[in-house]
Amino acid sequence: MSRIHVFTSAAGNYLPKVRVLFDSIAEHQPDWQRHLLLVEDWTDAECAALALDAEICQPRELAIPDWRPWAFCHSMVELCTAVKPFMLRQLLALDDCDAVVYLDPDICLFSALLDVIAALDEHAILLTPHQAQPETSLAGVMANELTSLRYGTYNLGFIAVASNRTGRAFADWWCHRAYRFNRDDVPNGLFTDQRWMDLVPGLFEGVHVLRQAHLNVASWNAHQRDLKRGEGDQVLAMGQPLGFYHFTGLDSGNHDAALQYAGQSEGIEADLVQNYREALAERARQYSCATWSFAAFSDGSAVDNAWRRAYRDDATLQARFPDPWQAPGVAEALNEAAERPAQGFVSPGFSAGLGDELDTRRLATQFVGAMKRPAQWGTIAKAVSRIIGREGWRGLRRRMSRSSEEQM
């Protein structure tokens, strides 16, 4: 397994972290082809000025149907995770790709990931769990195991997928789920892209869980990884060279709080954090933290996250404002919608583009069947009524128009 593409997904404010990650990959896996999925809408000149020695791709290049209104439905964290499967699918289709590795921008490699490469020769999908050992105290169960039950068993700061039939089928499945349901809604069982991975071992063949202690070390599991110094000041985890450390929650203070709670606030973990902060400070001089491209309407006024959710959950608003970024009166309409009582159930999400395929094809199939079996017209009437009730007549026309184009 030699032709590996690696990518991360980040907005402009994370560029110092991206640079540290890519520098560590260049040192320990120089043969991996590096890609940045930059979750912005910048010019080619602005991207070239980053001088990252990596291919840069933006959401507009990922063949995401109706990508601009779809992007409006997401907060920054939601969008940075929602685009990941589309980038994965695009890279897996490359002729020179044997596998794709995704790493969060706040990760740093400390040695070559030889066991990851070896595992990709045998398996289609590689995941790392938040916990690889049972907690031995009530405090540990409450702090870590219960958290995994809420936010996901597997940490999506890392995933690796082979370029084979199973890997590509998984990427397609993930794209469909992310298109409608990549949202931070823990009470309804969704946390961006992570909770979906709980289903993957049951849905796909060739899934392998990497439980090695030197992979994806982080604040939530460092107390179980027995970090020590080896020869040449090499950091070891359970006697093996540390593969990669995940500095998640560093900006918010959650990383430091978690280490302190676990009694790891001094020693090797503290040294790793301090060295990482110094590396970030050095790279920060190279980049200015510009406003996020998707933070405001075209007139410069800020987009409230409550308005994003209101638009995502209301097909009538989507039909009324197909380009919410610049439509007159959209802010007032979204503010009014956001003040309504919560629905109390999970909405079907953004109802254009990729998310329409199943309903459109099902409806078209039912029309064909009704030509032979008139009794099926009742089923069609129910389907049409459901679409009109959710999206209006305009939504029905748009669906049927797309269905006709696909059949041409």
C-alpha positions as CSV (number, residue, x, y, z in Angstrom):
1,M,0.0,0.0,0.0
2,S,2.2,2.8,-1.3
3,R,-0.1,5.3,-3.0
4,I,-1.8,6.9,-0.1
5,H,-3.6,10.3,-0.1
6,V,-4.0,12.1,3.2
7,F,-6.3,15.1,3.8
8,T,-7.6,17.3,6.5
9,S,-10.6,19.6,6.6
10,A,-10.4,23.1,8.1
11,A,-11.5,26.7,7.9
12,G,-9.0,29.5,7.6
13,N,-8.7,30.0,11.4
14,Y,-7.1,26.6,11.7
15,L,-4.3,27.1,9.2
16,P,-1.5,27.2,11.8
17,K,-2.8,23.7,13.0
18,V,-2.9,22.5,9.4
19,R,0.7,23.6,8.9
20,V,1.9,21.7,12.0
21,L,0.0,18.6,10.9
22,F,1.4,18.8,7.3
23,D,4.9,19.4,8.6
24,S,4.7,16.3,10.7
25,I,3.3,14.2,7.8
26,A,6.2,15.5,5.6
27,E,8.6,14.3,8.2
28,H,7.2,10.9,9.0
29,Q,5.2,10.0,5.9
30,P,6.8,12.0,3.1
31,D,5.4,9.7,0.4
32,W,1.8,10.4,1.3
33,Q,0.1,13.0,-1.0
34,R,-1.2,15.8,1.1
35,H,-4.5,17.6,0.6
36,L,-6.2,20.4,2.4
37,L,-10.0,20.6,2.2
38,L,-10.2,24.4,2.9
39,V,-13.8,25.1,4.0
40,E,-13.8,28.6,2.6
41,D,-14.7,30.3,-0.6
42,W,-11.4,31.9,-1.5
43,T,-9.8,32.8,-4.8
44,D,-7.1,30.7,-6.4
45,A,-4.6,33.4,-5.6
46,E,-5.5,33.4,-1.9
47,C,-5.1,29.6,-1.8
48,A,-1.7,29.7,-3.6
49,A,-0.4,32.3,-1.1
50,L,-0.8,29.7,1.7
51,A,2.4,27.9,0.4
52,L,1.4,24.6,2.1
53,D,3.0,22.2,-0.4
54,A,-0.3,20.4,-0.7
55,E,-3.2,20.3,-3.0
56,I,-6.0,22.6,-1.9
57,C,-9.7,21.9,-2.6
58,Q,-12.8,23.9,-1.5
59,P,-16.4,22.8,-1.1
60,R,-17.4,24.3,-4.5
61,E,-15.1,21.7,-6.2
62,L,-16.6,18.6,-4.5
63,A,-19.7,18.0,-6.8
64,I,-22.0,18.6,-3.8
65,P,-25.5,19.3,-5.2
66,D,-26.8,22.8,-4.5
67,W,-23.7,23.3,-2.4
68,R,-24.2,27.0,-1.4
69,P,-27.7,26.7,0.1
70,W,-26.7,23.4,1.6
71,A,-23.6,25.0,3.2
72,F,-25.9,27.7,4.7
73,C,-27.5,24.9,6.9
74,H,-24.3,24.3,8.8
75,S,-22.3,26.0,11.5
76,M,-18.5,26.1,11.0
77,V,-17.9,22.8,12.8
78,E,-20.8,21.1,11.1
79,L,-19.7,22.2,7.7
80,C,-16.0,21.3,8.2
81,T,-17.2,17.7,9.1
82,A,-20.0,17.5,6.5
83,V,-17.7,18.0,3.6
84,K,-15.3,15.2,4.6
85,P,-17.1,12.2,2.9
86,F,-17.4,14.2,-0.4
87,M,-13.6,14.8,-0.3
88,L,-13.0,11.1,0.5
89,R,-15.2,10.0,-2.4
90,Q,-13.3,12.3,-4.8
91,L,-9.9,11.2,-3.7
92,L,-10.9,7.5,-3.8
93,A,-11.8,8.0,-7.5
94,L,-8.2,9.1,-8.4
95,D,-6.3,6.7,-10.6
96,D,-3.2,6.9,-8.4
97,C,-5.0,6.3,-5.1
98,D,-4.8,3.0,-3.2
99,A,-6.2,4.5,0.1
100,V,-7.2,7.7,1.8
101,V,-6.3,8.7,5.3
102,Y,-8.2,11.6,7.0
103,L,-6.6,13.4,10.0
104,D,-8.1,16.3,12.0
105,P,-6.1,19.5,11.7
106,D,-5.3,19.4,15.5
107,I,-3.4,16.2,15.2
108,C,0.4,15.8,15.0
109,L,2.4,12.8,13.9
110,F,5.4,11.6,16.0
111,S,6.4,8.5,14.0
112,A,5.6,6.6,10.8
113,L,2.2,5.0,10.8
114,L,3.4,1.6,9.6
115,D,0.6,-0.4,11.3
116,V,-2.0,1.8,9.6
117,I,-0.4,1.1,6.2
118,A,-0.2,-2.6,6.9
119,A,-3.9,-2.7,8.0
120,L,-5.0,-1.0,4.8
121,D,-3.6,-4.0,2.9
122,E,-6.0,-6.3,4.7
123,H,-9.1,-4.1,5.5
124,A,-11.3,-1.6,3.7
125,I,-12.1,0.8,6.6
126,L,-10.0,1.6,9.7
127,L,-11.4,3.3,12.8
128,T,-10.0,4.2,16.2
129,P,-12.1,4.1,19.3
130,H,-12.3,6.8,21.9
131,Q,-11.6,4.1,24.5
132,A,-9.7,0.9,23.9
133,Q,-9.7,-0.3,27.5
134,P,-12.5,-0.4,30.1
135,E,-12.4,2.3,32.7
136,T,-11.7,1.0,36.2
137,S,-13.3,3.8,38.2
138,L,-16.8,5.3,38.4
139,A,-15.3,8.7,37.6
140,G,-13.7,7.3,34.5
141,V,-16.9,5.6,33.4
142,M,-18.8,8.9,33.8
143,A,-16.2,11.1,32.2
144,N,-15.3,8.9,29.2
145,E,-17.5,5.9,28.6
146,L,-20.7,7.8,29.0
147,T,-19.3,10.5,26.8
148,S,-18.6,8.0,24.1
149,L,-22.2,6.8,24.3
150,R,-23.4,10.3,23.7
151,Y,-20.9,11.5,21.1
152,G,-19.8,8.3,19.3
153,T,-17.8,5.2,19.9
154,Y,-15.2,6.1,17.3
155,N,-13.2,9.3,17.0
156,L,-13.5,10.8,13.6
157,G,-10.3,12.7,14.0
158,F,-8.9,9.7,12.1
159,I,-10.3,7.4,9.5
160,A,-8.6,5.4,6.7
161,V,-10.4,3.9,3.7
162,A,-9.0,1.6,1.0
163,S,-9.8,2.4,-2.7
164,N,-11.8,-0.8,-3.3
165,R,-15.5,-1.6,-3.8
166,T,-16.3,-1.6,-0.1
167,G,-14.4,1.6,0.5
168,R,-16.2,3.4,-2.3
169,A,-19.6,2.1,-1.2
170,F,-18.9,3.4,2.3
171,A,-18.0,6.8,0.9
172,D,-21.2,7.0,-1.0
173,W,-23.2,5.9,2.1
174,W,-21.5,8.5,4.2
175,C,-22.1,11.3,1.6
176,H,-25.8,10.6,1.7
177,R,-26.0,10.6,5.5
178,A,-23.8,13.8,5.8
179,Y,-25.9,15.6,3.2
180,R,-29.0,15.6,5.4
181,F,-27.9,14.7,8.9
182,N,-24.5,16.1,9.7
183,R,-25.5,18.2,12.6
184,D,-24.7,18.9,16.3
185,D,-27.9,17.6,17.9
186,V,-26.8,15.3,20.7
187,P,-30.3,15.0,22.3
188,N,-31.5,13.5,19.0
189,G,-28.6,11.1,18.7
190,L,-26.5,13.1,16.2
191,F,-23.0,14.7,16.7
192,T,-21.7,15.9,13.4
193,D,-20.2,12.9,11.6
194,Q,-19.2,10.7,14.6
195,R,-22.4,8.9,15.6
196,W,-22.8,7.6,12.1
197,M,-19.6,5.6,12.5
198,D,-21.2,3.5,15.3
199,L,-23.2,1.8,12.5
200,V,-20.3,1.1,10.2
201,P,-18.9,-2.2,11.6
202,G,-22.4,-3.7,11.3
203,L,-23.1,-2.3,7.8
204,F,-19.9,-2.9,5.9
205,E,-17.4,-5.8,5.5
206,G,-13.7,-5.3,6.1
207,V,-14.0,-2.8,9.0
208,H,-11.1,-3.0,11.4
209,V,-10.7,-1.2,14.7
210,L,-7.2,0.0,15.5
211,R,-6.8,-0.5,19.2
212,Q,-3.1,0.1,19.4
213,A,-2.2,2.4,22.3
214,H,0.1,4.6,20.2
215,L,-2.6,5.7,17.8
216,N,-4.9,8.7,18.4
217,V,-3.7,9.4,21.9
218,A,-5.7,12.2,23.4
219,S,-6.9,13.8,26.6
220,W,-9.7,11.2,27.0
221,N,-7.4,8.2,26.8
222,A,-3.8,9.4,27.7
223,H,-4.2,8.1,31.3
224,Q,-4.5,4.6,29.8
225,R,-1.6,4.8,27.3
226,D,1.4,4.9,29.7
227,L,3.4,7.6,28.0
228,K,7.1,7.6,28.7
229,R,10.4,8.8,27.2
230,G,12.5,6.3,25.2
231,E,15.9,6.5,23.5
232,G,16.6,9.8,21.8
233,D,13.8,11.5,23.7
234,Q,11.3,9.5,21.6
235,V,7.8,9.4,23.2
236,L,6.5,5.9,23.8
237,A,2.9,4.7,24.4
238,M,2.8,1.3,26.0
239,G,6.3,0.8,24.9
240,Q,5.7,1.7,21.2
241,P,6.7,4.9,19.4
242,L,3.9,7.4,19.7
243,G,2.1,7.5,16.3
244,F,-0.1,10.5,16.5
245,Y,-1.5,12.7,19.3
246,H,-4.8,14.5,19.0
247,F,-4.8,18.0,20.6
248,T,-8.6,18.4,20.5
249,G,-10.1,21.0,22.7
250,L,-6.9,22.9,23.1
251,D,-8.4,26.4,22.3
252,S,-11.4,26.0,24.5
253,G,-9.4,24.8,27.5
254,N,-11.2,21.4,27.5
255,H,-7.9,19.6,26.7
256,D,-6.2,21.0,29.7
257,A,-9.2,20.4,31.9
258,A,-9.5,16.8,30.9
259,L,-5.8,16.1,31.5
260,Q,-6.1,17.7,35.0
261,Y,-9.1,15.7,35.8
262,A,-7.2,12.5,34.8
263,G,-4.2,13.6,36.9
264,Q,-2.1,14.1,33.7
265,S,-1.5,17.8,33.9
266,E,2.2,17.4,34.5
267,G,4.9,15.3,32.8
268,I,5.0,14.1,29.2
269,E,1.5,15.1,28.3
270,A,2.1,18.7,29.5
271,D,5.4,18.8,27.5
272,L,3.6,17.7,24.4
273,V,1.0,20.4,24.8
274,Q,3.6,23.1,25.5
275,N,5.6,22.1,22.5
276,Y,2.5,22.0,20.3
277,R,1.5,25.5,21.5
278,E,4.9,26.8,20.6
279,A,4.7,25.3,17.2
280,L,1.3,26.9,16.6
281,A,2.6,30.3,17.7
282,E,5.4,30.1,15.2
283,R,3.1,29.2,12.3
284,A,0.5,31.7,13.4
285,R,2.8,34.5,12.2
286,Q,2.4,33.2,8.6
287,Y,-1.4,33.4,8.6
288,S,-3.9,36.1,9.4
289,C,-7.2,34.8,10.8
290,A,-9.7,36.2,8.4
291,T,-13.5,36.1,8.8
292,W,-15.0,32.8,7.8
293,S,-16.4,32.9,4.3
294,F,-19.7,31.5,5.4
295,A,-20.2,33.6,8.4
296,A,-22.2,36.4,6.8
297,F,-24.8,37.2,4.2
298,S,-23.7,38.9,1.0
299,D,-24.3,42.3,2.6
300,G,-21.9,41.5,5.4
301,S,-24.4,41.0,8.2
302,A,-23.8,38.0,10.4
303,V,-25.7,34.7,10.0
304,D,-27.1,33.4,13.3
305,N,-26.7,29.7,13.8
306,A,-30.4,29.5,14.8
307,W,-31.3,30.8,11.4
308,R,-29.2,28.1,9.8
309,R,-31.1,25.5,11.7
310,A,-34.4,27.1,10.8
311,Y,-33.5,27.0,7.1
312,R,-32.3,23.4,7.3
313,D,-35.5,22.2,8.9
314,D,-38.0,24.1,6.8
315,A,-38.5,23.0,3.2
316,T,-40.8,25.9,2.5
317,L,-38.0,28.4,3.4
318,Q,-35.6,26.5,1.2
319,A,-38.0,26.7,-1.8
320,R,-38.7,30.4,-1.0
321,F,-35.1,31.3,-0.7
322,P,-33.0,29.0,-3.0
323,D,-30.0,31.3,-2.4
324,P,-30.3,32.3,1.2
325,W,-27.0,34.2,1.2
326,Q,-28.3,37.1,-0.8
327,A,-32.1,36.9,-1.0
328,P,-34.0,40.1,0.1
329,G,-35.9,39.6,3.3
330,V,-34.3,36.2,4.2
331,A,-33.0,37.4,7.6
332,E,-36.4,38.5,8.7
333,A,-38.0,35.3,7.5
334,L,-35.4,33.1,9.2
335,N,-35.6,35.1,12.4
336,E,-39.3,34.6,12.5
337,A,-38.9,30.8,11.8
338,A,-36.2,30.5,14.5
339,E,-38.6,31.8,17.1
340,R,-41.2,29.1,16.6
341,P,-41.3,26.2,19.1
342,A,-39.0,23.3,18.3
343,Q,-40.5,20.5,16.3
344,G,-39.5,17.8,18.8
345,F,-38.3,15.4,16.1
346,V,-35.4,15.1,13.7
347,S,-36.2,17.0,10.4
348,P,-35.2,15.5,7.0
349,G,-32.7,18.2,6.6
350,F,-31.9,20.0,3.4
351,S,-34.3,18.7,0.8
352,A,-32.7,19.6,-2.5
353,G,-29.9,18.0,-4.4
354,L,-28.5,14.6,-3.4
355,G,-31.1,14.1,-0.7
356,D,-33.9,14.1,-3.3
357,E,-32.6,11.0,-5.2
358,L,-34.4,8.3,-3.3
359,D,-37.8,10.0,-3.2
360,T,-37.6,11.2,-6.8
361,R,-36.6,7.7,-8.1
362,R,-39.3,6.1,-6.0
363,L,-42.0,8.4,-7.3
364,A,-40.9,7.9,-10.9
365,T,-40.9,4.1,-10.4
366,Q,-44.4,4.3,-9.0
367,F,-45.6,6.3,-12.0
368,V,-44.4,3.6,-14.3
369,G,-46.0,0.9,-12.2
370,A,-49.3,2.7,-12.2
371,M,-49.5,2.5,-16.0
372,K,-49.9,-1.3,-15.6
373,R,-51.6,-1.4,-12.2
374,P,-54.1,1.5,-11.8
375,A,-54.6,0.6,-8.1
376,Q,-51.1,2.1,-7.5
377,W,-52.4,5.6,-8.1
378,G,-53.3,5.8,-4.5
379,T,-49.7,5.3,-3.4
380,I,-48.6,8.0,-5.9
381,A,-51.2,10.4,-4.5
382,K,-49.8,9.9,-1.0
383,A,-46.2,10.4,-2.1
384,V,-47.2,13.6,-4.0
385,S,-49.1,14.9,-1.0
386,R,-46.2,14.3,1.3
387,I,-43.8,16.2,-1.0
388,I,-46.2,19.1,-1.4
389,G,-46.8,19.3,2.3
390,R,-43.1,19.4,3.0
391,E,-41.8,21.5,0.1
392,G,-44.8,22.9,-1.7
393,W,-45.7,22.8,-5.4
394,R,-42.4,24.3,-6.3
395,G,-40.6,21.4,-4.6
396,L,-42.6,18.8,-6.5
397,R,-41.9,20.6,-9.8
398,R,-38.2,20.7,-9.0
399,R,-38.1,17.0,-8.1
400,M,-39.9,15.9,-11.2
401,S,-37.8,18.1,-13.4
402,R,-34.6,16.6,-12.0
403,S,-36.0,13.1,-12.4
404,S,-36.8,13.8,-16.1
405,E,-33.3,15.1,-16.7
406,E,-31.7,12.0,-15.1
407,Q,-33.7,9.8,-17.4
408,M,-32.7,11.6,-20.6
